[in-house]
Amino acid sequence: MTEGKTAYMDLAVGSIVEGKVTGITKFGAFVALPEGKSGMVHISEVAASFVSDIKDFLQEGQQVKVKIINIDQAGRINLSIKKAQPQEPRQERPGGFAPRQPRFQQRSAAPRGRAPQPPRDPATMSFEDKLKAFMSDSESRQADVRHATDRKNGSRRRR
């Protein structure tokens, strides 16, 4: 009884075990695991790169190291070869792109078609001038939002 418990512990989700490829299909490969169990490696879990033909990566009888990624209620064991391999740390490439700013910060505050006005000192502006500037900016932003929403919906707003 203790041997059965040990075998079950070896086949826990997250563990890495050795197995032998027993069959290959167009969607994956079947692998014989220890203690007479078997599992399947889906084609998307064979390699980190795109796999169009699994036979380019595996042959029947080949010994492979696999990671158990799932055991469903029916007892089927899902395996991964690519997750069993050590992950290479991602390196920053020189000359990469600058971090992207949110779209609302990319646009200039000036309405389209007009030359940008130099910002005025709010301390010297009257209340009416501040209100006028606020209303103009608000209408411009609302028009931009409406325009973007109409483009996403694929239709024009009807009046």
DSSP file (Angstrom, degrees, kcal/mol; ACC not computed):
  #  RESIDUE AA STRUCTURE BP1 BP2  ACC     N-H-->O    O-->H-N    N-H-->O    O-->H-N    TCO  KAPPA ALPHA  PHI   PSI    X-CA   Y-CA   Z-CA
    1    1 A M     >        0   0    0      0, 0.0     4,-1.6     0, 0.0     5,-0.1   0.000 360.0 360.0 360.0 -36.3    0.0    0.0    0.0
    2    2 A T  H  >  +     0   0    0      1,-0.2     4,-2.1     2,-0.2     5,-0.1   0.828 360.0  58.1 -69.6 -29.5    2.8    2.4    0.7
    3    3 A E  H  > S+     0   0    0      1,-0.2     4,-2.2     2,-0.2    -1,-0.2   0.914 105.0  50.1 -65.3 -40.5    4.3    1.7   -2.7
    4    4 A G  H  > S+     0   0    0      1,-0.2     4,-2.0     2,-0.2    -1,-0.2   0.876 109.6  51.3 -62.9 -38.4    1.1    2.8   -4.4
    5    5 A K  H  X S+     0   0    0     -4,-1.6     4,-2.2     2,-0.2    -1,-0.2   0.901 109.2  50.3 -65.5 -40.6    1.1    6.0   -2.4
    6    6 A T  H  X S+     0   0    0     -4,-2.1     4,-2.0     1,-0.2    -2,-0.2   0.908 109.8  50.6 -63.6 -42.6    4.7    6.7   -3.4
    7    7 A A  H  X S+     0   0    0     -4,-2.2     4,-1.2     1,-0.2    -1,-0.2   0.891 110.2  50.0 -63.7 -38.7    3.8    6.2   -7.1
    8    8 A Y  H  < S+     0   0    0     -4,-2.0     3,-0.3     1,-0.2    -1,-0.2   0.897 108.6  52.3 -67.1 -37.9    0.9    8.6   -6.7
    9    9 A M  H >< S+     0   0    0     -4,-2.2     3,-1.0     1,-0.2    -1,-0.2   0.872 105.4  55.2 -64.7 -35.8    3.1   11.2   -5.1
   10   10 A D  H 3< S+     0   0    0     -4,-2.0    -1,-0.2     1,-0.3    -2,-0.2   0.815 106.9  52.3 -65.4 -29.1    5.6   10.9   -8.0
   11   11 A L  T 3< S+     0   0    0     -4,-1.2    -1,-0.3    -3,-0.3     2,-0.2  -0.197  81.6 133.4-102.4  41.5    2.7   11.7  -10.4
   12   12 A A    X   -     0   0    0     -3,-1.0     3,-2.2     1,-0.1    56,-0.3  -0.603  69.8 -87.9 -87.8 152.1    1.5   14.9   -8.7
   13   13 A V  T 3  S+     0   0    0      1,-0.3    56,-0.2    -2,-0.2    -1,-0.1  -0.377 116.4  27.1 -59.0 130.1    0.8   18.0  -10.7
   14   14 A G  T 3  S+     0   0    0     54,-3.3    -1,-0.3     1,-0.4     2,-0.2   0.189  91.9 122.5 101.5 -15.4    4.0   20.0  -11.0
   15   15 A S    <   -     0   0    0     -3,-2.2    53,-2.6    53,-0.1     2,-0.5  -0.490  55.4-136.9 -82.2 153.1    6.4   17.1  -10.7
   16   16 A I  E     +A   67   0A   0     51,-0.2     2,-0.3    -2,-0.2    51,-0.2  -0.938  30.5 169.3-111.3 126.6    8.9   16.4  -13.5
   17   17 A V  E     -A   66   0A   0     49,-2.5    49,-3.0    -2,-0.5     2,-0.3  -0.875  33.8-110.4-133.2 163.4    9.4   12.7  -14.5
   18   18 A E  E     +A   65   0A   0     -2,-0.3     2,-0.3    47,-0.2    47,-0.2  -0.738  41.7 167.7 -92.2 144.0   11.0   10.7  -17.3
   19   19 A G  E     -A   64   0A   0     45,-2.8    45,-2.9    -2,-0.3     2,-0.4  -0.932  31.5-120.3-148.7 172.6    8.9    8.9  -19.8
   20   20 A K  E     -AB  63  32A   0     12,-1.7    12,-3.1    -2,-0.3     2,-0.4  -0.976  29.1-118.8-122.3 129.2    9.0    7.1  -23.2
   21   21 A V  E     + B   0  31A   0     41,-2.6    40,-3.2    -2,-0.4    10,-0.3  -0.509  35.7 171.4 -67.2 120.6    7.1    8.3  -26.3
   22   22 A T  E     +     0   0A   0      8,-2.9     2,-0.3    -2,-0.4     9,-0.2   0.653  61.2   9.9-106.1 -20.9    4.8    5.4  -27.2
   23   23 A G  E     - B   0  30A   0      7,-1.3     7,-2.8    36,-0.1     2,-0.4  -0.987  56.9-152.0-159.8 149.0    2.7    7.0  -29.9
   24   24 A I  E     + B   0  29A   0     -2,-0.3     2,-0.2     5,-0.2     5,-0.2  -0.988  16.8 172.9-127.4 131.8    2.5   10.2  -32.0
   25   25 A T        -     0   0    0      3,-3.2     3,-0.4    -2,-0.4    29,-0.2  -0.714  49.0 -98.5-123.1 178.2   -0.6   11.8  -33.5
   26   26 A K  S    S+     0   0    0     -2,-0.2    28,-0.2     1,-0.2     3,-0.1   0.718 123.3  42.8 -71.8 -18.7   -1.1   15.0  -35.3
   27   27 A F  S    S-     0   0    0      1,-0.2    16,-2.5    15,-0.1     2,-0.3   0.498 126.7 -42.5-105.3  -5.7   -2.3   16.7  -32.1
   28   28 A G  E     - C   0  42A   0     -3,-0.4    -3,-3.2    14,-0.3     2,-0.4  -0.993  57.3 -85.4 170.1-169.2    0.2   15.4  -29.6
   29   29 A A  E     -BC  24  41A   0     12,-2.3    12,-3.3    -2,-0.3     2,-0.4  -0.981  25.6-133.0-133.5 143.8    2.3   12.5  -28.3
   30   30 A F  E     -BC  23  40A   0     -7,-2.8    -8,-2.9    -2,-0.4    -7,-1.3  -0.814  23.2-162.7 -96.8 136.2    1.5    9.8  -25.8
   31   31 A V  E     -BC  21  39A   0      8,-3.0     8,-2.4    -2,-0.4     2,-0.5  -0.970  15.8-134.5-125.1 129.4    4.2    9.1  -23.1
   32   32 A A  E     -BC  20  38A   0    -12,-3.1   -12,-1.7    -2,-0.4     6,-0.3  -0.711  29.7-164.4 -80.5 127.6    4.5    6.1  -20.9
   33   33 A L    >   -     0   0    0      4,-3.2     3,-0.7    -2,-0.5     4,-0.2  -0.562  30.2 -73.3-106.8 170.7    5.2    7.2  -17.3
   34   34 A P  G >  S+     0   0    0      0, 0.0     3,-1.2     0, 0.0    -1,-0.2  -0.183 112.8  31.9 -59.9 159.3    6.5    5.3  -14.3
   35   35 A E  G 3  S-     0   0    0      1,-0.2     3,-0.1    -3,-0.1   -28,-0.0   0.733 131.7 -68.3  64.3  26.7    4.2    2.7  -12.5
   36   36 A G  G <  S+     0   0    0     -3,-0.7    -1,-0.2     1,-0.2     2,-0.1   0.553  98.4 132.6  76.8   7.0    2.4    1.8  -15.8
   37   37 A K    <   -     0   0    0     -3,-1.2    -4,-3.2    -4,-0.2     2,-0.3  -0.449  36.9-160.8 -85.3 162.8    0.6    5.2  -16.2
   38   38 A S  E     -C   32   0A   0     -6,-0.3    39,-0.5    -2,-0.1     2,-0.3  -0.982   8.5-178.8-142.0 156.4    0.5    7.1  -19.4
   39   39 A G  E     -C   31   0A   0     -8,-2.4    -8,-3.0    -2,-0.3     2,-0.4  -0.874  22.4-114.6-144.0 175.6   -0.1   10.7  -20.3
   40   40 A M  E     -Cd  30  78A   0     37,-2.4    39,-2.9    -2,-0.3     2,-0.6  -0.957   8.2-152.9-123.7 137.8   -0.4   13.0  -23.4
   41   41 A V  E     -Cd  29  79A   0    -12,-3.3   -12,-2.3    -2,-0.4    39,-0.1  -0.935  24.4-137.7-102.7 114.4    1.7   15.9  -24.4
   42   42 A H  E >   -C   28   0A   0     37,-0.7     3,-2.3    -2,-0.6   -14,-0.3  -0.387  23.2-112.4 -68.4 151.8   -0.4   18.3  -26.6
   43   43 A I  G >  S+     0   0    0    -16,-2.5     3,-1.1     1,-0.3     4,-0.5   0.792 117.8  59.3 -57.5 -29.6    1.4   19.7  -29.7
   44   44 A S  G 3  S+     0   0    0    -17,-0.3    -1,-0.3     1,-0.2   -16,-0.1   0.636 104.2  51.7 -74.7 -12.2    1.4   23.2  -28.1
   45   45 A E  G <  S+     0   0    0     -3,-2.3    37,-2.1     1,-0.1    36,-2.1   0.234  87.9  84.1-106.9  12.2    3.4   21.8  -25.1
   46   46 A V  S <  S-     0   0    0     -3,-1.1     2,-0.3     1,-0.2    -2,-0.1   0.920 101.1  -1.0 -81.0 -45.9    6.2   20.2  -27.1
   47   47 A A        -     0   0    0     -4,-0.5    -1,-0.2     2,-0.3     4,-0.1  -0.950  62.6-117.6-144.6 160.8    8.5   23.1  -27.7
   48   48 A A  S    S+     0   0    0     -2,-0.3     2,-0.1    -3,-0.1    -1,-0.1   0.762  99.7  65.5 -70.7 -24.7    8.7   26.8  -27.0
   49   49 A S  S    S-     0   0    0      1,-0.1    -2,-0.3    -3,-0.0     2,-0.2  -0.428 107.7 -74.4 -91.0 171.8    8.7   27.6  -30.7
   50   50 A F        -     0   0    0     -2,-0.1     2,-0.6     1,-0.1    -1,-0.1  -0.459  44.7-155.5 -67.6 133.7    5.8   26.9  -33.1
   51   51 A V        +     0   0    0     -2,-0.2     3,-0.2     1,-0.2    -5,-0.1  -0.942  25.1 164.2-115.1 111.1    5.4   23.2  -33.9
   52   52 A S  S    S+     0   0    0     -2,-0.6     2,-0.5     1,-0.3    -1,-0.2   0.812  79.0  28.4 -93.1 -34.9    3.7   22.4  -37.2
   53   53 A D    >   -     0   0    0      1,-0.1     3,-1.8   -10,-0.0    -1,-0.3  -0.968  66.8-158.3-128.0 115.8    4.7   18.7  -37.4
   54   54 A I  G >> S+     0   0    0     -2,-0.5     4,-2.1     1,-0.3     3,-1.7   0.758  89.0  70.7 -64.5 -24.7    5.4   17.0  -34.1
   55   55 A K  G 34 S+     0   0    0      1,-0.3    -1,-0.3     2,-0.2   -29,-0.0   0.654  85.8  67.6 -69.3 -13.8    7.6   14.4  -35.8
   56   56 A D  G <4 S+     0   0    0     -3,-1.8    -1,-0.3     1,-0.1    -2,-0.2   0.690 114.6  28.2 -73.2 -17.6   10.2   17.1  -36.3
   57   57 A F  T <4 S+     0   0    0     -3,-1.7     2,-0.3    -4,-0.3    -2,-0.2   0.697 123.3  36.4-113.9 -29.6   10.6   17.1  -32.5
   58   58 A L     <  -     0   0    0     -4,-2.1     2,-0.3     6,-0.0    -1,-0.2  -0.933  52.2-168.2-132.6 151.1    9.8   13.6  -31.3
   59   59 A Q    >   -     0   0    0     -2,-0.3     3,-1.7    -3,-0.1   -38,-0.2  -0.960  40.5 -92.9-130.4 152.3   10.1   10.0  -32.4
   60   60 A E  T 3  S+     0   0    0     -2,-0.3   -38,-0.2     1,-0.2     3,-0.1  -0.394 113.1  26.8 -62.2 139.1    8.5    6.8  -31.0
   61   61 A G  T 3  S+     0   0    0    -40,-3.2    -1,-0.2     1,-0.3     2,-0.2   0.302  88.2 138.2  90.4  -8.3   10.7    5.2  -28.3
   62   62 A Q    <   -     0   0    0     -3,-1.7   -41,-2.6   -41,-0.1     2,-0.4  -0.489  54.0-127.7 -73.4 137.3   12.4    8.5  -27.4
   63   63 A Q  E     +A   20   0A   0    -43,-0.2     2,-0.3    -2,-0.2   -43,-0.2  -0.731  36.0 179.4 -82.5 130.5   13.1    9.1  -23.7
   64   64 A V  E     -A   19   0A   0    -45,-2.9   -45,-2.8    -2,-0.4     2,-0.5  -0.950  30.2-129.7-133.5 152.6   11.7   12.6  -22.7
   65   65 A K  E     -A   18   0A   0     -2,-0.3     2,-0.3   -47,-0.2   -47,-0.2  -0.908  36.8-178.8 -99.7 125.8   11.5   14.6  -19.5
   66   66 A V  E     -A   17   0A   0    -49,-3.0   -49,-2.5    -2,-0.5     2,-0.4  -0.898  23.9-138.7-128.5 154.1    8.0   15.9  -18.9
   67   67 A K  E     -AE  16  80A   0     13,-2.6    13,-1.8    -2,-0.3     2,-0.7  -0.934  23.7-126.2-110.1 135.6    6.2   18.0  -16.4
   68   68 A I  E     + E   0  79A   0    -53,-2.6   -54,-3.3    -2,-0.4    11,-0.2  -0.716  33.5 171.1 -81.6 116.2    2.7   17.0  -15.2
   69   69 A I  E     +     0   0A   0      9,-2.3     2,-0.3    -2,-0.7    10,-0.2   0.654  61.2   2.6-102.4 -18.6    0.5   20.1  -15.7
   70   70 A N  E     - E   0  78A   0      8,-1.4     8,-3.2   -58,-0.1     2,-0.4  -0.941  44.1-164.9-166.1 143.3   -2.9   18.6  -15.0
   71   71 A I  E     - E   0  77A   0     -2,-0.3     6,-0.2     6,-0.2   -58,-0.1  -0.956  28.1-152.9-128.0 112.8   -4.7   15.4  -13.9
   72   72 A D    >   -     0   0    0      4,-2.0     3,-1.9    -2,-0.4    -2,-0.0  -0.176  32.1 -94.9 -82.5 178.2   -8.4   15.6  -14.6
   73   73 A Q  T 3  S+     0   0    0      1,-0.3    -1,-0.1     2,-0.1    -2,-0.0   0.756 124.1  58.8 -65.5 -25.4  -11.2   13.8  -12.8
   74   74 A A  T 3  S-     0   0    0      2,-0.1    -1,-0.3     1,-0.0    -2,-0.0   0.503 120.1-109.3 -81.5  -2.8  -11.2   11.0  -15.4
   75   75 A G    <   +     0   0    0     -3,-1.9     2,-0.2     1,-0.3    -2,-0.1   0.511  67.3 149.2  89.3   5.2   -7.5   10.3  -14.5
   76   76 A R        -     0   0    0    -37,-0.0    -4,-2.0     1,-0.0     2,-0.6  -0.549  38.4-142.4 -74.6 137.7   -6.1   11.6  -17.7
   77   77 A I  E     - E   0  71A   0    -39,-0.5   -37,-2.4    -2,-0.2     2,-0.5  -0.895   7.8-156.5-108.5 120.8   -2.6   13.1  -17.3
   78   78 A N  E     -dE  40  70A   0     -8,-3.2    -9,-2.3    -2,-0.6    -8,-1.4  -0.833  18.0-168.4 -97.1 132.2   -1.7   16.2  -19.3
   79   79 A L  E     -dE  41  68A   0    -39,-2.9   -37,-0.7    -2,-0.5     2,-0.4  -0.760  14.5-156.7-120.6 162.0    2.0   16.7  -19.8
   80   80 A S  E     - E   0  67A   0    -13,-1.8   -13,-2.6    -2,-0.3     4,-0.2  -0.986  11.4-176.1-140.1 129.1    4.4   19.4  -21.0
   81   81 A I  S >> S+     0   0    0    -36,-2.1     3,-0.7    -2,-0.4     4,-0.7   0.849  89.6  53.4 -85.2 -40.9    7.9   19.0  -22.4
   82   82 A K  T 34 S+     0   0    0    -37,-2.1     3,-0.5     1,-0.2   -36,-0.1   0.831 107.8  50.5 -67.6 -30.7    8.6   22.7  -22.8
   83   83 A K  T 34 S+     0   0    0    -38,-0.3    -1,-0.2     1,-0.2    -2,-0.1   0.657 103.4  60.9 -79.9 -14.6    7.7   23.4  -19.1
   84   84 A A  T <4 S+     0   0    0     -3,-0.7    -1,-0.2   -19,-0.2    -2,-0.2   0.661  91.2  83.4 -82.2 -16.9   10.0   20.6  -18.0
   85   85 A Q  S  < S-     0   0    0     -4,-0.7     2,-0.1    -3,-0.5   -18,-0.0  -0.598  97.1 -95.5 -86.2 147.9   13.0   22.4  -19.5
   86   86 A P        -     0   0    0      0, 0.0     2,-0.3     0, 0.0    -1,-0.1  -0.398  41.9-121.8 -63.7 136.4   14.8   25.2  -17.6
   87   87 A Q        -     0   0    0     -4,-0.1    -4,-0.0    -2,-0.1     3,-0.0  -0.628  17.6-132.3 -82.1 133.2   13.5   28.6  -18.6
   88   88 A E        -     0   0    0     -2,-0.3     2,-0.1     1,-0.1     3,-0.0  -0.697  28.7-112.0 -81.8 133.1   16.0   31.0  -19.9
   89   89 A P        -     0   0    0      0, 0.0     2,-0.2     0, 0.0    -1,-0.1  -0.410  34.0-111.2 -65.5 139.8   15.7   34.5  -18.3
   90   90 A R        -     0   0    0     -2,-0.1     2,-0.4     1,-0.0    -3,-0.0  -0.519  32.5-150.0 -72.2 134.5   14.5   37.1  -20.7
   91   91 A Q        -     0   0    0     -2,-0.2     2,-0.3    -3,-0.0    -1,-0.0  -0.860  16.5-116.0-108.5 141.5   17.1   39.6  -21.5
   92   92 A E        -     0   0    0     -2,-0.4     0, 0.0     1,-0.0     0, 0.0  -0.576  30.5-135.9 -72.0 130.5   16.5   43.2  -22.4
   93   93 A R    >   -     0   0    0     -2,-0.3     3,-0.9     1,-0.1     2,-0.1  -0.709  20.6-113.6 -87.7 137.8   17.5   43.9  -25.9
   94   94 A P  T 3  S+     0   0    0      0, 0.0    -1,-0.1     0, 0.0     0, 0.0  -0.409 100.4  29.4 -67.0 146.5   19.5   47.1  -26.5
   95   95 A G  T 3  S+     0   0    0      1,-0.1     3,-0.1    -2,-0.1    -2,-0.0   0.750  87.3 157.0  78.0  23.9   17.6   49.6  -28.6
   96   96 A G    <   -     0   0    0     -3,-0.9     2,-0.1     1,-0.2    -1,-0.1  -0.088  48.3 -78.8 -72.8 178.3   14.2   48.5  -27.5
   97   97 A F        -     0   0    0      1,-0.1    -1,-0.2     3,-0.0     3,-0.1  -0.454  45.0-110.1 -78.5 151.1   11.1   50.6  -27.6
   98   98 A A        -     0   0    0     -2,-0.1    -1,-0.1     1,-0.1     0, 0.0  -0.474  49.1 -84.4 -73.8 151.8   10.4   53.2  -25.0
   99   99 A P        -     0   0    0      0, 0.0     2,-0.3     0, 0.0    -1,-0.1  -0.334  51.8-115.6 -58.4 139.5    7.5   52.5  -22.6
  100  100 A R        -     0   0    0     -3,-0.1     3,-0.1     1,-0.0    -3,-0.0  -0.579  21.6-138.1 -83.9 137.4    4.3   53.5  -24.2
  101  101 A Q        -     0   0    0     -2,-0.3     5,-0.1     1,-0.1    -1,-0.0  -0.590  36.0 -88.4 -86.2 153.2    2.2   56.2  -22.6
  102  102 A P    >>  -     0   0    0      0, 0.0     3,-1.7     0, 0.0     4,-0.8  -0.296  41.1-112.9 -58.5 150.0   -1.5   55.9  -22.4
  103  103 A R  H >> S+     0   0    0      1,-0.3     4,-1.1     2,-0.2     3,-0.9   0.834 114.1  59.7 -58.0 -36.8   -3.3   57.2  -25.4
  104  104 A F  H 34 S+     0   0    0      1,-0.3    -1,-0.3     2,-0.2    -3,-0.0   0.735 106.6  48.7 -68.4 -18.7   -4.9   60.1  -23.7
  105  105 A Q  H <4 S+     0   0    0     -3,-1.7    -1,-0.3     1,-0.1    -2,-0.2   0.612 101.0  65.3 -91.9 -13.1   -1.5   61.4  -22.7
  106  106 A Q  H << S+     0   0    0     -3,-0.9    -2,-0.2    -4,-0.8    -1,-0.1   0.843  86.7  80.8 -76.8 -34.0   -0.1   61.1  -26.3
  107  107 A R  S  < S-     0   0    0     -4,-1.1     2,-0.1     1,-0.1     0, 0.0  -0.375  84.4-114.4 -76.5 150.3   -2.3   63.7  -27.9
  108  108 A S        -     0   0    0      2,-0.1    -1,-0.1     1,-0.1    -2,-0.1  -0.477  18.6-125.1 -78.3 156.5   -1.6   67.3  -27.6
  109  109 A A  S    S+     0   0    0     -2,-0.1    -1,-0.1    -4,-0.1    31,-0.1   0.703  84.3  96.7 -74.6 -19.0   -4.0   69.5  -25.7
  110  110 A A  S    S-     0   0    0      1,-0.1    -2,-0.1     4,-0.0     3,-0.1  -0.497  84.1-110.9 -74.6 138.2   -4.5   71.8  -28.7
  111  111 A P    >   -     0   0    0      0, 0.0     3,-1.3     0, 0.0    -1,-0.1  -0.290  44.4 -91.0 -62.1 153.5   -7.5   71.1  -30.9
  112  112 A R  T 3  S+     0   0    0      1,-0.2     3,-0.1    28,-0.1     0, 0.0  -0.341 108.3  25.4 -67.0 146.3   -6.7   69.8  -34.4
  113  113 A G  T 3  S+     0   0    0      1,-0.2     2,-0.3    -3,-0.1    -1,-0.2   0.348 103.2  94.5  86.4  -7.2   -6.2   72.3  -37.2
  114  114 A R  S <  S-     0   0    0     -3,-1.3    -1,-0.2     3,-0.0     3,-0.0  -0.865  81.1-107.8-116.3 151.7   -5.2   75.1  -34.9
  115  115 A A        -     0   0    0     -2,-0.3     2,-0.1     1,-0.1    -3,-0.0  -0.572  47.9-100.1 -72.5 137.8   -1.8   76.3  -33.9
  116  116 A P        -     0   0    0      0, 0.0    -1,-0.1     0, 0.0    -4,-0.0  -0.361  35.7-134.0 -62.7 135.6   -1.0   75.4  -30.3
  117  117 A Q        -     0   0    0     -2,-0.1     3,-0.1     1,-0.1    -7,-0.0  -0.691  22.4-110.0 -88.1 139.3   -1.5   78.4  -28.0
  118  118 A P        -     0   0    0      0, 0.0    -1,-0.1     0, 0.0     2,-0.0  -0.489  46.0 -99.0 -65.4 139.0    1.2   79.0  -25.4
  119  119 A P        -     0   0    0      0, 0.0     2,-0.3     0, 0.0     0, 0.0  -0.336  37.8-138.0 -63.8 137.6   -0.3   78.2  -21.9
  120  120 A R        -     0   0    0     -3,-0.1     5,-0.1     1,-0.1    -3,-0.0  -0.667  23.7-101.6 -95.1 152.2   -1.4   81.3  -20.1
  121  121 A D    >>  -     0   0    0     -2,-0.3     3,-1.5     1,-0.2     4,-0.7  -0.602  25.6-145.7 -71.5 119.0   -0.8   81.9  -16.4
  122  122 A P  T 34 S+     0   0    0      0, 0.0     3,-0.4     0, 0.0    -1,-0.2   0.759  95.5  65.8 -60.1 -23.7   -4.0   81.0  -14.6
  123  123 A A  T 34 S+     0   0    0      1,-0.2    -2,-0.0    -3,-0.0    -3,-0.0   0.817 104.9  43.0 -69.0 -27.8   -3.3   83.7  -12.1
  124  124 A T  T <4 S+     0   0    0     -3,-1.5    -1,-0.2     2,-0.1     2,-0.2   0.559  96.5  95.5 -94.0  -8.8   -3.7   86.4  -14.7
  125  125 A M  S  < S-     0   0    0     -4,-0.7     2,-0.1    -3,-0.4     0, 0.0  -0.544  72.4-126.1 -84.0 147.2   -6.8   84.9  -16.4
  126  126 A S     >  -     0   0    0     -2,-0.2     4,-2.3     1,-0.1     5,-0.2  -0.393  29.3-104.8 -81.1 168.1  -10.3   86.0  -15.5
  127  127 A F  H  > S+     0   0    0      1,-0.2     4,-2.7     2,-0.2     5,-0.2   0.899 122.3  52.6 -60.3 -41.6  -13.0   83.5  -14.5
  128  128 A E  H  > S+     0   0    0      1,-0.2     4,-2.6     2,-0.2    -1,-0.2   0.895 109.1  49.2 -63.2 -40.3  -14.7   83.8  -17.9
  129  129 A D  H  > S+     0   0    0      2,-0.2     4,-2.5     1,-0.2    -1,-0.2   0.908 112.3  48.2 -65.5 -41.5  -11.4   83.1  -19.7
  130  130 A K  H  X S+     0   0    0     -4,-2.3     4,-2.5     2,-0.2    -2,-0.2   0.920 113.2  47.7 -63.6 -43.0  -10.8   80.1  -17.4
  131  131 A L  H  X S+     0   0    0     -4,-2.7     4,-2.7     2,-0.2    -2,-0.2   0.904 111.9  50.1 -64.3 -41.6  -14.3   78.8  -18.0
  132  132 A K  H  X S+     0   0    0     -4,-2.6     4,-2.4     2,-0.2    -2,-0.2   0.913 112.1  47.2 -63.1 -43.8  -14.0   79.3  -21.8
  133  133 A A  H  X S+     0   0    0     -4,-2.5     4,-2.4     2,-0.2    -2,-0.2   0.912 113.2  49.4 -64.6 -42.2  -10.7   77.4  -21.9
  134  134 A F  H  X S+     0   0    0     -4,-2.5     4,-2.7     2,-0.2    -2,-0.2   0.935 112.2  47.0 -62.0 -47.1  -12.2   74.6  -19.8
  135  135 A M  H  X S+     0   0    0     -4,-2.7     4,-2.7     2,-0.2     5,-0.2   0.907 112.5  49.7 -62.9 -42.8  -15.3   74.3  -22.0
  136  136 A S  H  X S+     0   0    0     -4,-2.4     4,-2.1     2,-0.2    -1,-0.2   0.928 113.9  45.1 -62.1 -46.1  -13.2   74.3  -25.2
  137  137 A D  H  X S+     0   0    0     -4,-2.4     4,-2.3     2,-0.2    -2,-0.2   0.908 113.4  50.7 -64.5 -42.2  -10.8   71.6  -23.8
  138  138 A S  H  X S+     0   0    0     -4,-2.7     4,-2.5     1,-0.2    -2,-0.2   0.916 110.7  47.9 -63.2 -45.0  -13.8   69.6  -22.5
  139  139 A E  H  X S+     0   0    0     -4,-2.7     4,-2.3     1,-0.2    -1,-0.2   0.893 111.3  51.6 -63.8 -39.4  -15.6   69.7  -25.9
  140  140 A S  H  X S+     0   0    0     -4,-2.1     4,-2.0    -5,-0.2    -2,-0.2   0.923 111.4  46.4 -63.1 -44.5  -12.5   68.7  -27.7
  141  141 A R  H  X S+     0   0    0     -4,-2.3     4,-2.3     1,-0.2    -2,-0.2   0.897 111.7  51.1 -66.2 -40.0  -11.9   65.7  -25.5
  142  142 A Q  H  X S+     0   0    0     -4,-2.5     4,-2.7     1,-0.2    -1,-0.2   0.893 109.1  51.3 -64.2 -38.5  -15.5   64.6  -25.8
  143  143 A A  H  X S+     0   0    0     -4,-2.3     4,-2.6     2,-0.2    -1,-0.2   0.903 109.6  50.3 -64.7 -40.2  -15.3   64.8  -29.5
  144  144 A D  H  X S+     0   0    0     -4,-2.0     4,-2.4     2,-0.2    -2,-0.2   0.914 111.9  47.4 -63.1 -42.4  -12.2   62.7  -29.5
  145  145 A V  H  X S+     0   0    0     -4,-2.3     4,-2.6     2,-0.2    -2,-0.2   0.925 113.0  48.3 -65.5 -44.8  -13.9   60.1  -27.3
  146  146 A R  H  X S+     0   0    0     -4,-2.7     4,-2.7     1,-0.2    -2,-0.2   0.917 111.7  50.4 -60.7 -42.9  -17.0   60.1  -29.5
  147  147 A H  H  X S+     0   0    0     -4,-2.6     4,-2.0     1,-0.2    -2,-0.2   0.926 112.6  45.8 -62.3 -45.4  -14.8   59.7  -32.6
  148  148 A A  H  X S+     0   0    0     -4,-2.4     4,-2.1     2,-0.2    -1,-0.2   0.893 113.2  50.1 -65.2 -39.6  -12.9   56.8  -31.1
  149  149 A T  H  X S+     0   0    0     -4,-2.6     4,-2.4     2,-0.2    -2,-0.2   0.907 109.6  50.8 -65.7 -42.2  -16.1   55.1  -29.9
  150  150 A D  H  X>S+     0   0    0     -4,-2.7     5,-1.3     1,-0.2     4,-1.2   0.893 110.4  49.8 -62.5 -39.3  -17.7   55.4  -33.3
  151  151 A R  H  <5S+     0   0    0     -4,-2.0    -1,-0.2     2,-0.2    -2,-0.2   0.896 111.4  48.4 -67.4 -39.4  -14.7   53.9  -35.0
  152  152 A K  H  <5S+     0   0    0     -4,-2.1    -2,-0.2     1,-0.2    -1,-0.2   0.887 113.2  47.2 -67.9 -37.8  -14.6   51.0  -32.6
  153  153 A N  H  <5S-     0   0    0     -4,-2.4    -1,-0.2     2,-0.2    -2,-0.2   0.671 105.7-130.0 -77.5 -16.5  -18.4   50.3  -33.1
  154  154 A G  T  <5S+     0   0    0     -4,-1.2     2,-0.3     1,-0.3    -3,-0.2   0.685  74.0  86.5  77.2  17.6  -18.0   50.5  -36.8
  155  155 A S  S   <S-     0   0    0     -5,-1.3     2,-0.3    -6,-0.2    -1,-0.3  -0.947  74.5-114.3-143.6 164.8  -20.9   53.0  -37.2
  156  156 A R        -     0   0    0     -2,-0.3     2,-0.4    -3,-0.1    -9,-0.0  -0.714  38.3-105.3 -96.4 151.7  -21.6   56.6  -37.1
  157  157 A R        -     0   0    0     -2,-0.3     2,-0.3   -11,-0.1    -1,-0.0  -0.621  34.9-141.2 -77.0 130.6  -23.8   58.2  -34.4
  158  158 A R              0   0    0     -2,-0.4    -1,-0.0     1,-0.1    -3,-0.0  -0.704 360.0 360.0 -95.1 146.2  -27.2   59.1  -35.8
  159  159 A R              0   0    0     -2,-0.3    -1,-0.1     0, 0.0    -2,-0.0   0.399 360.0 360.0-109.8 360.0  -29.0   62.3  -34.7
